[in-house]
Amino acid sequence: RWEPMGTREYYEYRRAIYGDITHKAILVDAAGTLLAPTEPMAQVYRTVGDKYGVKYLEDDILMRTSRPWRARAPPNKTLTGALP
């Protein structure tokens, strides 16, 4: 059976700590594709940042997080608003 490197070690580590494995998968959601957030993303990032002493305005967070999306936009197209 094929498995990625480190999988067995991680499985044994989790089993040693928690007994049986509690999670079988990790789901990652981007741009509201699976989950609908209850708070705007920038507000969540600001709240978490405040907790750890990182101070940014929500507008700064939006600018910094949208920059990579704009950089990936196809030629002659611009991204405005939420991504589909």
MODELLER restraints for C-alpha pairs under 7 A, 6 or more apart:
rsr = mdl.restraints
at = mdl.atoms
rsr.add(forms.Gaussian(group=physical.xy_distance, feature=features.Distance(at['CA:14:A'], at['CA:21:A']), mean=6.42, stdev=0.5))
rsr.add(forms.Gaussian(group=physical.xy_distance, feature=features.Distance(at['CA:15:A'], at['CA:21:A']), mean=5.96, stdev=0.5))
rsr.add(forms.Gaussian(group=physical.xy_distance, feature=features.Distance(at['CA:29:A'], at['CA:35:A']), mean=6.76, stdev=0.5))
rsr.add(forms.Gaussian(group=physical.xy_distance, feature=features.Distance(at['CA:31:A'], at['CA:83:A']), mean=6.52, stdev=0.5))
rsr.add(forms.Gaussian(group=physical.xy_distance, feature=features.Distance(at['CA:42:A'], at['CA:58:A']), mean=5.20, stdev=0.5))
rsr.add(forms.Gaussian(group=physical.xy_distance, feature=features.Distance(at['CA:42:A'], at['CA:61:A']), mean=5.80, stdev=0.5))
rsr.add(forms.Gaussian(group=physical.xy_distance, feature=features.Distance(at['CA:42:A'], at['CA:62:A']), mean=6.03, stdev=0.5))
rsr.add(forms.Gaussian(group=physical.xy_distance, feature=features.Distance(at['CA:43:A'], at['CA:58:A']), mean=6.17, stdev=0.5))
rsr.add(forms.Gaussian(group=physical.xy_distance, feature=features.Distance(at['CA:46:A'], at['CA:56:A']), mean=6.41, stdev=0.5))
rsr.add(forms.Gaussian(group=physical.xy_distance, feature=features.Distance(at['CA:46:A'], at['CA:58:A']), mean=6.38, stdev=0.5))
rsr.add(forms.Gaussian(group=physical.xy_distance, feature=features.Distance(at['CA:49:A'], at['CA:55:A']), mean=6.37, stdev=0.5))
rsr.add(forms.Gaussian(group=physical.xy_distance, feature=features.Distance(at['CA:70:A'], at['CA:78:A']), mean=6.86, stdev=0.5))
rsr.add(forms.Gaussian(group=physical.xy_distance, feature=features.Distance(at['CA:70:A'], at['CA:79:A']), mean=6.09, stdev=0.5))
rsr.add(forms.Gaussian(group=physical.xy_distance, feature=features.Distance(at['CA:73:A'], at['CA:79:A']), mean=6.66, stdev=0.5))
